[in-house]
Amino acid sequence: MKWKAQLISHKGEARIAIYFEKNPDLIARIKKFPSARWSVTKTCWHVADTNENRIKFKLPLAHTLLPNKEGMDGIATFKRYLFSKRYSQNTIETYTDALRAFLTFFNTKSIKDITNEDVITFNNEHILKNKYSSSYQNQVVNAIKLFFKIVQEKSIQIDRIHRPKREKKLPKVLSKEEVFKIIDATENLKHKTLLALIYSAGLRISEALNMKLTDIDSERMLIHVKNAKGKKDRYTLLSDKVLVLLREYYLVYKPTDYLFYGHFRSMYASRSAQLVLKNAAKKAGIQKDITLHTLRHSFATHLLENGTDLRYIQDLLGHSSPKTTMIYTHVSNDSLKKITNPFDI
């Protein structure tokens, strides 16, 4: 008795379809599955997509899946497309990984047969079921839209792929006292300089690690941030105190090109930098769950609390839209301090 099993999307749900010529014995066996149903529209029997059922119907388990050959070829083409459009290496890797996860989920389907319903199924059965963030879901949407933009023969309608509702989370911020406690608790000169530079200039970690000696303009007291997010250059502030720290650091470590190096003169790893902050915060007795990006958020918030115009903060941070910078008005406590709590009246 010949039959074929295939992963399908049916009414927004991931299912396993079983195709075979009409056979009473097979129908009787299929009906023994509690989840078995007949689909009039797809003209097949289908059961729940579980690892147990995948084993029974000789389909690969979810955690061992890879894209099929067509999917792998599509990913390679997609990667070349992103390179040709000069996307950053980080964006290329993020989008490629997101697309790989999507095409892996539907590795029993041809790319031309993937529909908008499949995108909904992927969101429900993969992203939401595994409790992935809405930002990851948004990355997947970006990758899918870009990928199917270059696919010639397709069933999917790009303009009907909806993005997840954006989460309105406020950034975590340290007080000035907490920032200086962390920096003071850092005994290693390289680590102290790195943390002080990130905070005082409002840098992203990638911007700090890609910083070169020639980017420090001590005459104008500015730092030239080159090829940052969105391939944009900008200038940000150079602190007098950090300049003194940089000069001391230079005399000890003698960097030649990049400002910060790892072992054996390799590029300093962002993971190592995050660990530096974590250890420094622990020494300083800071209990908050923070990252290096928290220092950038703190820089912006402290500028706002000092009365700096939002337009200048936007330029210093390199934000494309003022809406992005506006979020710091919600974490600044300067205005809140002026409000008298009714409990204290």
Disulfide bonds with the S-S distance in Angstrom:
none
